[in-house]
Amino acid sequence: MRYTQYLLKEYFNIKATEPYLVARAGSIMDRKRYKRMVNVYRIEIYRKRDVQIFLSKIGFSIREKQLGLPRRRIS
């Protein structure tokens, strides 16, 4: 996660939050009732300019998110 954060800053000048823990290993996922094997971390891009740069230069690899990009409004 820190390497991803570094790459965003170094090559695209995008500021992201520090990685933070979302779910601990061993916790149970409610919907599907399975046990997490590893910790889950997250970083976020929150500044409007940085989000726009991310969408235009990097984008998403997940098809559902690609389809949602034109409808997404950044205010």
PDB file of N, CA, C, O and CB in Angstrom:
ATOM      1  N   MET A   1       0.822  -1.184   0.000  1.00  0.00           N
ATOM      2  CA  MET A   1       0.000   0.000   0.000  1.00  0.00           C
ATOM      3  C   MET A   1       0.874   1.259   0.000  1.00  0.00           C
ATOM      4  O   MET A   1       0.576   2.235  -0.688  1.00  0.00           O
ATOM      5  CB  MET A   1      -0.939  -0.008   1.206  1.00  0.00           C
ATOM      6  N   ARG A   2       1.931   1.218   0.766  1.00  0.00           N
ATOM      7  CA  ARG A   2       2.812   2.390   0.794  1.00  0.00           C
ATOM      8  C   ARG A   2       3.494   2.599  -0.560  1.00  0.00           C
ATOM      9  O   ARG A   2       3.732   3.736  -0.968  1.00  0.00           O
ATOM     10  CB  ARG A   2       3.871   2.236   1.901  1.00  0.00           C
ATOM     11  N   TYR A   3       3.805   1.512  -1.248  1.00  0.00           N
ATOM     12  CA  TYR A   3       4.415   1.624  -2.575  1.00  0.00           C
ATOM     13  C   TYR A   3       3.422   2.227  -3.567  1.00  0.00           C
ATOM     14  O   TYR A   3       3.800   3.057  -4.395  1.00  0.00           O
ATOM     15  CB  TYR A   3       4.898   0.242  -3.071  1.00  0.00           C
ATOM     16  N   THR A   4       2.175   1.821  -3.490  1.00  0.00           N
ATOM     17  CA  THR A   4       1.133   2.398  -4.344  1.00  0.00           C
ATOM     18  C   THR A   4       0.995   3.887  -4.060  1.00  0.00           C
ATOM     19  O   THR A   4       0.898   4.701  -4.978  1.00  0.00           O
ATOM     20  CB  THR A   4      -0.221   1.678  -4.126  1.00  0.00           C
ATOM     21  N   GLN A   5       0.987   4.228  -2.792  1.00  0.00           N
ATOM     22  CA  GLN A   5       0.908   5.634  -2.394  1.00  0.00           C
ATOM     23  C   GLN A   5       2.109   6.414  -2.958  1.00  0.00           C
ATOM     24  O   GLN A   5       1.951   7.530  -3.452  1.00  0.00           O
ATOM     25  CB  GLN A   5       0.856   5.759  -0.844  1.00  0.00           C
ATOM     26  N   TYR A   6       3.280   5.830  -2.880  1.00  0.00           N
ATOM     27  CA  TYR A   6       4.494   6.457  -3.421  1.00  0.00           C
ATOM     28  C   TYR A   6       4.376   6.664  -4.936  1.00  0.00           C
ATOM     29  O   TYR A   6       4.700   7.738  -5.443  1.00  0.00           O
ATOM     30  CB  TYR A   6       5.736   5.591  -3.100  1.00  0.00           C
ATOM     31  N   LEU A   7       3.910   5.635  -5.658  1.00  0.00           N
ATOM     32  CA  LEU A   7       3.781   5.740  -7.111  1.00  0.00           C
ATOM     33  C   LEU A   7       2.787   6.822  -7.513  1.00  0.00           C
ATOM     34  O   LEU A   7       3.041   7.580  -8.449  1.00  0.00           O
ATOM     35  CB  LEU A   7       3.353   4.403  -7.698  1.00  0.00           C
ATOM     36  N   LEU A   8       1.664   6.899  -6.817  1.00  0.00           N
ATOM     37  CA  LEU A   8       0.677   7.940  -7.107  1.00  0.00           C
ATOM     38  C   LEU A   8       1.289   9.324  -6.934  1.00  0.00           C
ATOM     39  O   LEU A   8       1.080  10.209  -7.764  1.00  0.00           O
ATOM     40  CB  LEU A   8      -0.553   7.786  -6.197  1.00  0.00           C
ATOM     41  N   LYS A   9       2.042   9.508  -5.860  1.00  0.00           N
ATOM     42  CA  LYS A   9       2.653  10.809  -5.585  1.00  0.00           C
ATOM     43  C   LYS A   9       3.788  11.122  -6.568  1.00  0.00           C
ATOM     44  O   LYS A   9       3.874  12.231  -7.095  1.00  0.00           O
ATOM     45  CB  LYS A   9       3.182  10.849  -4.148  1.00  0.00           C
ATOM     46  N   GLU A  10       4.647  10.144  -6.806  1.00  0.00           N
ATOM     47  CA  GLU A  10       5.843  10.358  -7.625  1.00  0.00           C
ATOM     48  C   GLU A  10       5.517  10.607  -9.100  1.00  0.00           C
ATOM     49  O   GLU A  10       6.087  11.509  -9.713  1.00  0.00           O
ATOM     50  CB  GLU A  10       6.765   9.162  -7.507  1.00  0.00           C
ATOM     51  N   TYR A  11       4.607   9.815  -9.673  1.00  0.00           N
ATOM     52  CA  TYR A  11       4.363   9.879 -11.117  1.00  0.00           C
ATOM     53  C   TYR A  11       3.144  10.712 -11.522  1.00  0.00           C
ATOM     54  O   TYR A  11       3.073  11.203 -12.648  1.00  0.00           O
ATOM     55  CB  TYR A  11       4.198   8.495 -11.647  1.00  0.00           C
ATOM     56  N   PHE A  12       2.193  10.871 -10.610  1.00  0.00           N
ATOM     57  CA  PHE A  12       0.970  11.604 -10.974  1.00  0.00           C
ATOM     58  C   PHE A  12       0.693  12.784 -10.058  1.00  0.00           C
ATOM     59  O   PHE A  12      -0.271  13.518 -10.271  1.00  0.00           O
ATOM     60  CB  PHE A  12      -0.216  10.671 -10.952  1.00  0.00           C
ATOM     61  N   ASN A  13       1.530  12.978  -9.034  1.00  0.00           N
ATOM     62  CA  ASN A  13       1.346  14.041  -8.043  1.00  0.00           C
ATOM     63  C   ASN A  13      -0.039  13.957  -7.385  1.00  0.00           C
ATOM     64  O   ASN A  13      -0.698  14.973  -7.165  1.00  0.00           O
ATOM     65  CB  ASN A  13       1.534  15.419  -8.702  1.00  0.00           C
ATOM     66  N   ILE A  14      -0.462  12.732  -7.079  1.00  0.00           N
ATOM     67  CA  ILE A  14      -1.740  12.486  -6.426  1.00  0.00           C
ATOM     68  C   ILE A  14      -1.472  12.169  -4.961  1.00  0.00           C
ATOM     69  O   ILE A  14      -0.697  11.267  -4.642  1.00  0.00           O
ATOM     70  CB  ILE A  14      -2.522  11.324  -7.123  1.00  0.00           C
ATOM     71  N   LYS A  15      -2.118  12.917  -4.079  1.00  0.00           N
ATOM     72  CA  LYS A  15      -1.949  12.679  -2.646  1.00  0.00           C
ATOM     73  C   LYS A  15      -3.022  11.699  -2.167  1.00  0.00           C
ATOM     74  O   LYS A  15      -4.212  11.889  -2.415  1.00  0.00           O
ATOM     75  CB  LYS A  15      -2.024  14.017  -1.846  1.00  0.00           C
ATOM     76  N   ALA A  16      -2.575  10.652  -1.480  1.00  0.00           N
ATOM     77  CA  ALA A  16      -3.494   9.652  -0.928  1.00  0.00           C
ATOM     78  C   ALA A  16      -3.276   9.569   0.579  1.00  0.00           C
ATOM     79  O   ALA A  16      -2.210   9.927   1.080  1.00  0.00           O
ATOM     80  CB  ALA A  16      -3.282   8.251  -1.600  1.00  0.00           C
ATOM     81  N   THR A  17      -4.291   9.097   1.296  1.00  0.00           N
ATOM     82  CA  THR A  17      -4.172   8.940   2.741  1.00  0.00           C
ATOM     83  C   THR A  17      -3.166   7.848   3.067  1.00  0.00           C
ATOM     84  O   THR A  17      -2.844   7.013   2.221  1.00  0.00           O
ATOM     85  CB  THR A  17      -5.538   8.617   3.369  1.00  0.00           C
ATOM     86  N   GLU A  18      -2.677   7.861   4.287  1.00  0.00           N
ATOM     87  CA  GLU A  18      -1.827   6.781   4.760  1.00  0.00           C
ATOM     88  C   GLU A  18      -2.660   5.499   4.804  1.00  0.00           C
ATOM     89  O   GLU A  18      -3.859   5.556   5.074  1.00  0.00           O
ATOM     90  CB  GLU A  18      -1.219   7.111   6.166  1.00  0.00           C
ATOM     91  N   PRO A  19      -2.044   4.347   4.543  1.00  0.00           N
ATOM     92  CA  PRO A  19      -2.794   3.090   4.651  1.00  0.00           C
ATOM     93  C   PRO A  19      -3.349   2.917   6.064  1.00  0.00           C
ATOM     94  O   PRO A  19      -2.636   3.122   7.046  1.00  0.00           O
ATOM     95  CB  PRO A  19      -1.896   1.886   4.280  1.00  0.00           C
ATOM     96  N   TYR A  20      -4.608   2.543   6.158  1.00  0.00           N
ATOM     97  CA  TYR A  20      -5.191   2.282   7.472  1.00  0.00           C
ATOM     98  C   TYR A  20      -5.935   0.961   7.454  1.00  0.00           C
ATOM     99  O   TYR A  20      -6.430   0.515   6.419  1.00  0.00           O
ATOM    100  CB  TYR A  20      -6.133   3.424   7.894  1.00  0.00           C
ATOM    101  N   LEU A  21      -6.001   0.355   8.616  1.00  0.00           N
ATOM    102  CA  LEU A  21      -6.594  -0.958   8.777  1.00  0.00           C
ATOM    103  C   LEU A  21      -8.113  -0.879   8.681  1.00  0.00           C
ATOM    104  O   LEU A  21      -8.743  -0.091   9.385  1.00  0.00           O
ATOM    105  CB  LEU A  21      -6.177  -1.571  10.110  1.00  0.00           C
ATOM    106  N   VAL A  22      -8.700  -1.696   7.808  1.00  0.00           N
ATOM    107  CA  VAL A  22     -10.149  -1.737   7.635  1.00  0.00           C
ATOM    108  C   VAL A  22     -10.730  -2.933   8.386  1.00  0.00           C
ATOM    109  O   VAL A  22     -11.751  -2.808   9.061  1.00  0.00           O
ATOM    110  CB  VAL A  22     -10.519  -1.806   6.133  1.00  0.00           C
ATOM    111  N   ALA A  23     -10.081  -4.090   8.270  1.00  0.00           N
ATOM    112  CA  ALA A  23     -10.564  -5.307   8.927  1.00  0.00           C
ATOM    113  C   ALA A  23      -9.366  -6.160   9.336  1.00  0.00           C
ATOM    114  O   ALA A  23      -8.400  -6.301   8.586  1.00  0.00           O
ATOM    115  CB  ALA A  23     -11.525  -6.110   7.990  1.00  0.00           C
ATOM    116  N   ARG A  24      -9.447  -6.711  10.506  1.00  0.00           N
ATOM    117  CA  ARG A  24      -8.365  -7.549  11.024  1.00  0.00           C
ATOM    118  C   ARG A  24      -8.489  -8.984  10.540  1.00  0.00           C
ATOM    119  O   ARG A  24      -9.583  -9.483  10.279  1.00  0.00           O
ATOM    120  CB  ARG A  24      -8.352  -7.517  12.545  1.00  0.00           C
ATOM    121  N   ALA A  25      -7.331  -9.635  10.426  1.00  0.00           N
ATOM    122  CA  ALA A  25      -7.315 -11.060  10.098  1.00  0.00           C
ATOM    123  C   ALA A  25      -8.063 -11.813  11.199  1.00  0.00           C
ATOM    124  O   ALA A  25      -7.932 -11.491  12.380  1.00  0.00           O
ATOM    125  CB  ALA A  25      -5.843 -11.596   9.946  1.00  0.00           C
ATOM    126  N   GLY A  26      -8.838 -12.803  10.807  1.00  0.00           N
ATOM    127  CA  GLY A  26      -9.607 -13.585  11.761  1.00  0.00           C
ATOM    128  C   GLY A  26     -11.019 -13.077  11.973  1.00  0.00           C
ATOM    129  O   GLY A  26     -11.840 -13.777  12.566  1.00  0.00           O
ATOM    130  N   SER A  27     -11.325 -11.860  11.497  1.00  0.00           N
ATOM    131  CA  SER A  27     -12.685 -11.349  11.650  1.00  0.00           C
ATOM    132  C   SER A  27     -13.612 -12.040  10.652  1.00  0.00           C
ATOM    133  O   SER A  27     -13.169 -12.542   9.619  1.00  0.00           O
ATOM    134  CB  SER A  27     -12.721  -9.811  11.454  1.00  0.00           C
ATOM    135  N   ILE A  28     -14.881 -12.056  10.970  1.00  0.00           N
ATOM    136  CA  ILE A  28     -15.880 -12.743  10.151  1.00  0.00           C
ATOM    137  C   ILE A  28     -16.590 -11.736   9.259  1.00  0.00           C
ATOM    138  O   ILE A  28     -17.047 -10.693   9.726  1.00  0.00           O
ATOM    139  CB  ILE A  28     -16.902 -13.498  11.039  1.00  0.00           C
ATOM    140  N   MET A  29     -16.678 -12.053   7.978  1.00  0.00           N
ATOM    141  CA  MET A  29     -17.435 -11.240   7.030  1.00  0.00           C
ATOM    142  C   MET A  29     -18.895 -11.639   7.165  1.00  0.00           C
ATOM    143  O   MET A  29     -19.231 -12.810   6.991  1.00  0.00           O
ATOM    144  CB  MET A  29     -16.920 -11.430   5.552  1.00  0.00           C
ATOM    145  N   ASP A  30     -19.773 -10.682   7.473  1.00  0.00           N
ATOM    146  CA  ASP A  30     -21.168 -10.982   7.778  1.00  0.00           C
ATOM    147  C   ASP A  30     -21.957 -11.592   6.632  1.00  0.00           C
ATOM    148  O   ASP A  30     -22.651 -12.593   6.814  1.00  0.00           O
ATOM    149  CB  ASP A  30     -21.842  -9.750   8.213  1.00  0.00           C
ATOM    150  N   ARG A  31     -21.852 -10.987   5.445  1.00  0.00           N
ATOM    151  CA  ARG A  31     -22.709 -11.414   4.343  1.00  0.00           C
ATOM    152  C   ARG A  31     -22.484 -12.862   3.922  1.00  0.00           C
ATOM    153  O   ARG A  31     -23.442 -13.598   3.684  1.00  0.00           O
ATOM    154  CB  ARG A  31     -22.492 -10.519   3.166  1.00  0.00           C
ATOM    155  N   LYS A  32     -21.228 -13.269   3.830  1.00  0.00           N
ATOM    156  CA  LYS A  32     -20.950 -14.604   3.305  1.00  0.00           C
ATOM    157  C   LYS A  32     -20.428 -15.559   4.362  1.00  0.00           C
ATOM    158  O   LYS A  32     -20.202 -16.735   4.075  1.00  0.00           O
ATOM    159  CB  LYS A  32     -19.959 -14.515   2.183  1.00  0.00           C
ATOM    160  N   ARG A  33     -20.235 -15.077   5.570  1.00  0.00           N
ATOM    161  CA  ARG A  33     -19.791 -15.913   6.689  1.00  0.00           C
ATOM    162  C   ARG A  33     -18.477 -16.630   6.420  1.00  0.00           C
ATOM    163  O   ARG A  33     -18.392 -17.853   6.537  1.00  0.00           O
ATOM    164  CB  ARG A  33     -20.848 -16.928   7.015  1.00  0.00           C
ATOM    165  N   TYR A  34     -17.470 -15.878   6.066  1.00  0.00           N
ATOM    166  CA  TYR A  34     -16.153 -16.484   5.948  1.00  0.00           C
ATOM    167  C   TYR A  34     -15.170 -15.698   6.801  1.00  0.00           C
ATOM    168  O   TYR A  34     -15.401 -14.535   7.133  1.00  0.00           O
ATOM    169  CB  TYR A  34     -15.690 -16.531   4.469  1.00  0.00           C
ATOM    170  N   LYS A  35     -14.096 -16.339   7.139  1.00  0.00           N
ATOM    171  CA  LYS A  35     -13.097 -15.747   8.018  1.00  0.00           C
ATOM    172  C   LYS A  35     -11.962 -15.149   7.191  1.00  0.00           C
ATOM    173  O   LYS A  35     -11.414 -15.812   6.311  1.00  0.00           O
ATOM    174  CB  LYS A  35     -12.553 -16.796   9.006  1.00  0.00           C
ATOM    175  N   ARG A  36     -11.616 -13.917   7.472  1.00  0.00           N
ATOM    176  CA  ARG A  36     -10.514 -13.269   6.764  1.00  0.00           C
ATOM    177  C   ARG A  36      -9.195 -13.882   7.206  1.00  0.00           C
ATOM    178  O   ARG A  36      -8.979 -14.133   8.391  1.00  0.00           O
ATOM    179  CB  ARG A  36     -10.515 -11.741   7.014  1.00  0.00           C
ATOM    180  N   MET A  37      -8.322 -14.118   6.247  1.00  0.00           N
ATOM    181  CA  MET A  37      -7.023 -14.717   6.545  1.00  0.00           C
ATOM    182  C   MET A  37      -5.928 -13.667   6.749  1.00  0.00           C
ATOM    183  O   MET A  37      -4.919 -13.950   7.396  1.00  0.00           O
ATOM    184  CB  MET A  37      -6.624 -15.661   5.427  1.00  0.00           C
ATOM    185  N   VAL A  38      -6.111 -12.472   6.213  1.00  0.00           N
ATOM    186  CA  VAL A  38      -5.103 -11.408   6.316  1.00  0.00           C
ATOM    187  C   VAL A  38      -5.783 -10.093   6.698  1.00  0.00           C
ATOM    188  O   VAL A  38      -6.997  -9.950   6.557  1.00  0.00           O
ATOM    189  CB  VAL A  38      -4.321 -11.248   4.973  1.00  0.00           C
ATOM    190  N   ASN A  39      -5.003  -9.153   7.175  1.00  0.00           N
ATOM    191  CA  ASN A  39      -5.523  -7.824   7.451  1.00  0.00           C
ATOM    192  C   ASN A  39      -5.876  -7.130   6.135  1.00  0.00           C
ATOM    193  O   ASN A  39      -5.222  -7.345   5.114  1.00  0.00           O
ATOM    194  CB  ASN A  39      -4.496  -6.989   8.257  1.00  0.00           C
ATOM    195  N   VAL A  40      -6.912  -6.301   6.172  1.00  0.00           N
ATOM    196  CA  VAL A  40      -7.344  -5.552   4.987  1.00  0.00           C
ATOM    197  C   VAL A  40      -7.045  -4.075   5.241  1.00  0.00           C
ATOM    198  O   VAL A  40      -7.475  -3.509   6.246  1.00  0.00           O
ATOM    199  CB  VAL A  40      -8.880  -5.784   4.679  1.00  0.00           C
ATOM    200  N   TYR A  41      -6.300  -3.455   4.312  1.00  0.00           N
ATOM    201  CA  TYR A  41      -5.936  -2.048   4.428  1.00  0.00           C
ATOM    202  C   TYR A  41      -6.542  -1.261   3.279  1.00  0.00           C
ATOM    203  O   TYR A  41      -6.941  -1.824   2.259  1.00  0.00           O
ATOM    204  CB  TYR A  41      -4.407  -1.877   4.452  1.00  0.00           C
ATOM    205  N   ARG A  42      -6.604   0.066   3.464  1.00  0.00           N
ATOM    206  CA  ARG A  42      -7.182   0.938   2.436  1.00  0.00           C
ATOM    207  C   ARG A  42      -6.410   2.251   2.400  1.00  0.00           C
ATOM    208  O   ARG A  42      -5.956   2.749   3.429  1.00  0.00           O
ATOM    209  CB  ARG A  42      -8.697   1.199   2.706  1.00  0.00           C
ATOM    210  N   ILE A  43      -6.268   2.802   1.193  1.00  0.00           N
ATOM    211  CA  ILE A  43      -5.825   4.190   1.032  1.00  0.00           C
ATOM    212  C   ILE A  43      -6.923   4.889   0.238  1.00  0.00           C
ATOM    213  O   ILE A  43      -7.652   4.252  -0.523  1.00  0.00           O
ATOM    214  CB  ILE A  43      -4.403   4.292   0.300  1.00  0.00           C
ATOM    215  N   GLU A  44      -7.036   6.197   0.420  1.00  0.00           N
ATOM    216  CA  GLU A  44      -8.085   6.946  -0.268  1.00  0.00           C
ATOM    217  C   GLU A  44      -7.495   8.181  -0.939  1.00  0.00           C
ATOM    218  O   GLU A  44      -6.569   8.814  -0.432  1.00  0.00           O
ATOM    219  CB  GLU A  44      -9.201   7.350   0.715  1.00  0.00           C
ATOM    220  N   ILE A  45      -8.062   8.496  -2.088  1.00  0.00           N
ATOM    221  CA  ILE A  45      -7.756   9.739  -2.795  1.00  0.00           C
ATOM    222  C   ILE A  45      -8.969  10.619  -2.579  1.00  0.00           C
ATOM    223  O   ILE A  45     -10.075  10.270  -2.990  1.00  0.00           O
ATOM    224  CB  ILE A  45      -7.445   9.507  -4.350  1.00  0.00           C
ATOM    225  N   TYR A  46      -8.770  11.751  -1.939  1.00  0.00           N
ATOM    226  CA  TYR A  46      -9.939  12.525  -1.532  1.00  0.00           C
ATOM    227  C   TYR A  46     -10.017  13.935  -2.115  1.00  0.00           C
ATOM    228  O   TYR A  46     -11.098  14.524  -2.128  1.00  0.00           O
ATOM    229  CB  TYR A  46      -9.963  12.617  -0.060  1.00  0.00           C
ATOM    230  N   ARG A  47      -8.914  14.489  -2.594  1.00  0.00           N
ATOM    231  CA  ARG A  47      -8.992  15.834  -3.175  1.00  0.00           C
ATOM    232  C   ARG A  47      -9.591  15.764  -4.574  1.00  0.00           C
ATOM    233  O   ARG A  47      -9.265  14.866  -5.350  1.00  0.00           O
ATOM    234  CB  ARG A  47      -7.592  16.498  -3.222  1.00  0.00           C
ATOM    235  N   LYS A  48     -10.464  16.709  -4.894  1.00  0.00           N
ATOM    236  CA  LYS A  48     -11.177  16.716  -6.171  1.00  0.00           C
ATOM    237  C   LYS A  48     -10.214  16.663  -7.362  1.00  0.00           C
ATOM    238  O   LYS A  48     -10.421  15.883  -8.291  1.00  0.00           O
ATOM    239  CB  LYS A  48     -12.059  17.959  -6.271  1.00  0.00           C
ATOM    240  N   ARG A  49      -9.185  17.475  -7.338  1.00  0.00           N
ATOM    241  CA  ARG A  49      -8.218  17.508  -8.430  1.00  0.00           C
ATOM    242  C   ARG A  49      -7.520  16.161  -8.584  1.00  0.00           C
ATOM    243  O   ARG A  49      -7.313  15.688  -9.701  1.00  0.00           O
ATOM    244  CB  ARG A  49      -7.186  18.614  -8.195  1.00  0.00           C
ATOM    245  N   ASP A  50      -7.158  15.546  -7.459  1.00  0.00           N
ATOM    246  CA  ASP A  50      -6.472  14.258  -7.504  1.00  0.00           C
ATOM    247  C   ASP A  50      -7.385  13.150  -8.026  1.00  0.00           C
ATOM    248  O   ASP A  50      -6.936  12.272  -8.764  1.00  0.00           O
ATOM    249  CB  ASP A  50      -5.951  13.892  -6.119  1.00  0.00           C
ATOM    250  N   VAL A  51      -8.651  13.187  -7.651  1.00  0.00           N
ATOM    251  CA  VAL A  51      -9.602  12.194  -8.156  1.00  0.00           C
ATOM    252  C   VAL A  51      -9.753  12.340  -9.662  1.00  0.00           C
ATOM    253  O   VAL A  51      -9.789  11.337 -10.375  1.00  0.00           O
ATOM    254  CB  VAL A  51     -10.975  12.340  -7.459  1.00  0.00           C
ATOM    255  N   GLN A  52      -9.841  13.558 -10.156  1.00  0.00           N
ATOM    256  CA  GLN A  52      -9.972  13.792 -11.593  1.00  0.00           C
ATOM    257  C   GLN A  52      -8.739  13.307 -12.344  1.00  0.00           C
ATOM    258  O   GLN A  52      -8.863  12.720 -13.419  1.00  0.00           O
ATOM    259  CB  GLN A  52     -10.203  15.276 -11.872  1.00  0.00           C
ATOM    260  N   ILE A  53      -7.554  13.544 -11.793  1.00  0.00           N
ATOM    261  CA  ILE A  53      -6.320  13.061 -12.415  1.00  0.00           C
ATOM    262  C   ILE A  53      -6.321  11.537 -12.450  1.00  0.00           C
ATOM    263  O   ILE A  53      -5.979  10.934 -13.468  1.00  0.00           O
ATOM    264  CB  ILE A  53      -5.077  13.584 -11.654  1.00  0.00           C
ATOM    265  N   PHE A  54      -6.707  10.915 -11.333  1.00  0.00           N
ATOM    266  CA  PHE A  54      -6.744   9.454 -11.275  1.00  0.00           C
ATOM    267  C   PHE A  54      -7.690   8.899 -12.340  1.00  0.00           C
ATOM    268  O   PHE A  54      -7.334   7.966 -13.060  1.00  0.00           O
ATOM    269  CB  PHE A  54      -7.179   8.979  -9.871  1.00  0.00           C
ATOM    270  N   LEU A  55      -8.882   9.462 -12.442  1.00  0.00           N
ATOM    271  CA  LEU A  55      -9.869   8.967 -13.402  1.00  0.00           C
ATOM    272  C   LEU A  55      -9.395   9.148 -14.843  1.00  0.00           C
ATOM    273  O   LEU A  55      -9.603   8.267 -15.678  1.00  0.00           O
ATOM    274  CB  LEU A  55     -11.204   9.681 -13.201  1.00  0.00           C
ATOM    275  N   SER A  56      -8.761  10.280 -15.140  1.00  0.00           N
ATOM    276  CA  SER A  56      -8.360  10.536 -16.529  1.00  0.00           C
ATOM    277  C   SER A  56      -7.085   9.798 -16.930  1.00  0.00           C
ATOM    278  O   SER A  56      -6.984   9.327 -18.063  1.00  0.00           O
ATOM    279  CB  SER A  56      -8.164  12.019 -16.739  1.00  0.00           C
ATOM    280  N   LYS A  57      -6.112   9.687 -16.029  1.00  0.00           N
ATOM    281  CA  LYS A  57      -4.822   9.099 -16.404  1.00  0.00           C
ATOM    282  C   LYS A  57      -4.683   7.626 -16.042  1.00  0.00           C
ATOM    283  O   LYS A  57      -3.952   6.898 -16.713  1.00  0.00           O
ATOM    284  CB  LYS A  57      -3.719   9.864 -15.753  1.00  0.00           C
ATOM    285  N   ILE A  58      -5.360   7.178 -15.008  1.00  0.00           N
ATOM    286  CA  ILE A  58      -5.211   5.796 -14.550  1.00  0.00           C
ATOM    287  C   ILE A  58      -6.487   5.007 -14.797  1.00  0.00           C
ATOM    288  O   ILE A  58      -6.456   3.976 -15.469  1.00  0.00           O
ATOM    289  CB  ILE A  58      -4.845   5.755 -13.060  1.00  0.00           C
ATOM    290  N   GLY A  59      -7.611   5.479 -14.262  1.00  0.00           N
ATOM    291  CA  GLY A  59      -8.889   4.797 -14.443  1.00  0.00           C
ATOM    292  C   GLY A  59      -8.994   3.547 -13.596  1.00  0.00           C
ATOM    293  O   GLY A  59      -8.219   3.348 -12.660  1.00  0.00           O
ATOM    294  N   PHE A  60      -9.961   2.704 -13.933  1.00  0.00           N
ATOM    295  CA  PHE A  60     -10.229   1.481 -13.188  1.00  0.00           C
ATOM    296  C   PHE A  60     -10.046   0.272 -14.085  1.00  0.00           C
ATOM    297  O   PHE A  60     -10.280   0.345 -15.291  1.00  0.00           O
ATOM    298  CB  PHE A  60     -11.644   1.501 -12.599  1.00  0.00           C
ATOM    299  N   SER A  61      -9.628  -0.838 -13.498  1.00  0.00           N
ATOM    300  CA  SER A  61      -9.541  -2.088 -14.256  1.00  0.00           C
ATOM    301  C   SER A  61     -10.808  -2.914 -14.082  1.00  0.00           C
ATOM    302  O   SER A  61     -11.063  -3.825 -14.870  1.00  0.00           O
ATOM    303  CB  SER A  61      -8.315  -2.903 -13.815  1.00  0.00           C
ATOM    304  N   ILE A  62     -11.611  -2.609 -13.054  1.00  0.00           N
ATOM    305  CA  ILE A  62     -12.861  -3.335 -12.810  1.00  0.00           C
ATOM    306  C   ILE A  62     -13.917  -2.817 -13.778  1.00  0.00           C
ATOM    307  O   ILE A  62     -14.198  -1.619 -13.816  1.00  0.00           O
ATOM    308  CB  ILE A  62     -13.337  -3.173 -11.323  1.00  0.00           C
ATOM    309  N   ARG A  63     -14.499  -3.717 -14.558  1.00  0.00           N
ATOM    310  CA  ARG A  63     -15.431  -3.321 -15.620  1.00  0.00           C
ATOM    311  C   ARG A  63     -16.627  -2.524 -15.100  1.00  0.00           C
ATOM    312  O   ARG A  63     -17.026  -1.541 -15.724  1.00  0.00           O
ATOM    313  CB  ARG A  63     -15.926  -4.550 -16.347  1.00  0.00           C
ATOM    314  N   GLU A  64     -17.198  -2.926 -13.981  1.00  0.00           N
ATOM    315  CA  GLU A  64     -18.366  -2.218 -13.443  1.00  0.00           C
ATOM    316  C   GLU A  64     -18.018  -0.766 -13.095  1.00  0.00           C
ATOM    317  O   GLU A  64     -18.840   0.133 -13.272  1.00  0.00           O
ATOM    318  CB  GLU A  64     -18.906  -2.947 -12.195  1.00  0.00           C
ATOM    319  N   LYS A  65     -16.805  -0.546 -12.603  1.00  0.00           N
ATOM    320  CA  LYS A  65     -16.397   0.814 -12.280  1.00  0.00           C
ATOM    321  C   LYS A  65     -16.122   1.606 -13.552  1.00  0.00           C
ATOM    322  O   LYS A  65     -16.400   2.804 -13.600  1.00  0.00           O
ATOM    323  CB  LYS A  65     -15.156   0.805 -11.378  1.00  0.00           C
ATOM    324  N   GLN A  66     -15.579   0.959 -14.589  1.00  0.00           N
ATOM    325  CA  GLN A  66     -15.353   1.644 -15.858  1.00  0.00           C
ATOM    326  C   GLN A  66     -16.680   2.109 -16.431  1.00  0.00           C
ATOM    327  O   GLN A  66     -16.777   3.229 -16.933  1.00  0.00           O
ATOM    328  CB  GLN A  66     -14.622   0.725 -16.861  1.00  0.00           C
ATOM    329  N   LEU A  67     -17.685   1.281 -16.366  1.00  0.00           N
ATOM    330  CA  LEU A  67     -18.994   1.647 -16.892  1.00  0.00           C
ATOM    331  C   LEU A  67     -19.633   2.773 -16.097  1.00  0.00           C
ATOM    332  O   LEU A  67     -20.428   3.544 -16.635  1.00  0.00           O
ATOM    333  CB  LEU A  67     -19.907   0.444 -16.899  1.00  0.00           C
ATOM    334  N   GLY A  68     -19.290   2.871 -14.825  1.00  0.00           N
ATOM    335  CA  GLY A  68     -19.852   3.904 -13.969  1.00  0.00           C
ATOM    336  C   GLY A  68     -19.149   5.240 -14.077  1.00  0.00           C
ATOM    337  O   GLY A  68     -19.656   6.236 -13.560  1.00  0.00           O
ATOM    338  N   LEU A  69     -17.996   5.298 -14.731  1.00  0.00           N
ATOM    339  CA  LEU A  69     -17.238   6.542 -14.780  1.00  0.00           C
ATOM    340  C   LEU A  69     -18.003   7.691 -15.450  1.00  0.00           C
ATOM    341  O   LEU A  69     -18.023   8.789 -14.894  1.00  0.00           O
ATOM    342  CB  LEU A  69     -15.942   6.309 -15.508  1.00  0.00           C
ATOM    343  N   PRO A  70     -18.626   7.497 -16.604  1.00  0.00           N
ATOM    344  CA  PRO A  70     -19.312   8.633 -17.220  1.00  0.00           C
ATOM    345  C   PRO A  70     -20.455   9.187 -16.357  1.00  0.00           C
ATOM    346  O   PRO A  70     -20.754  10.378 -16.429  1.00  0.00           O
ATOM    347  CB  PRO A  70     -19.854   8.224 -18.570  1.00  0.00           C
ATOM    348  N   ARG A  71     -21.090   8.342 -15.548  1.00  0.00           N
ATOM    349  CA  ARG A  71     -22.200   8.790 -14.708  1.00  0.00           C
ATOM    350  C   ARG A  71     -21.725   9.451 -13.432  1.00  0.00           C
ATOM    351  O   ARG A  71     -22.484  10.175 -12.788  1.00  0.00           O
ATOM    352  CB  ARG A  71     -23.097   7.630 -14.369  1.00  0.00           C
ATOM    353  N   ARG A  72     -20.467   9.208 -13.054  1.00  0.00           N
ATOM    354  CA  ARG A  72     -19.943   9.721 -11.784  1.00  0.00           C
ATOM    355  C   ARG A  72     -19.750  11.220 -11.872  1.00  0.00           C
ATOM    356  O   ARG A  72     -19.126  11.722 -12.807  1.00  0.00           O
ATOM    357  CB  ARG A  72     -18.616   9.032 -11.415  1.00  0.00           C
ATOM    358  N   ARG A  73     -20.283  11.928 -10.902  1.00  0.00           N
ATOM    359  CA  ARG A  73     -20.160  13.373 -10.875  1.00  0.00           C
ATOM    360  C   ARG A  73     -19.269  13.764  -9.705  1.00  0.00           C
ATOM    361  O   ARG A  73     -19.517  13.369  -8.565  1.00  0.00           O
ATOM    362  CB  ARG A  73     -21.551  14.052 -10.769  1.00  0.00           C
ATOM    363  N   ILE A  74     -18.250  14.528  -9.988  1.00  0.00           N
ATOM    364  CA  ILE A  74     -17.338  14.980  -8.950  1.00  0.00           C
ATOM    365  C   ILE A  74     -17.643  16.451  -8.701  1.00  0.00           C
ATOM    366  O   ILE A  74     -17.428  17.298  -9.569  1.00  0.00           O
ATOM    367  CB  ILE A  74     -15.831  14.759  -9.358  1.00  0.00           C
ATOM    368  N   SER A  75     -18.141  16.742  -7.520  1.00  0.00           N
ATOM    369  CA  SER A  75     -18.497  18.138  -7.216  1.00  0.00           C
ATOM    370  C   SER A  75     -17.557  18.779  -6.249  1.00  0.00           C
ATOM    371  O   SER A  75     -17.731  19.947  -5.901  1.00  0.00           O
ATOM    372  CB  SER A  75     -19.881  18.218  -6.667  1.00  0.00           C
TER     373      SER A  75
END
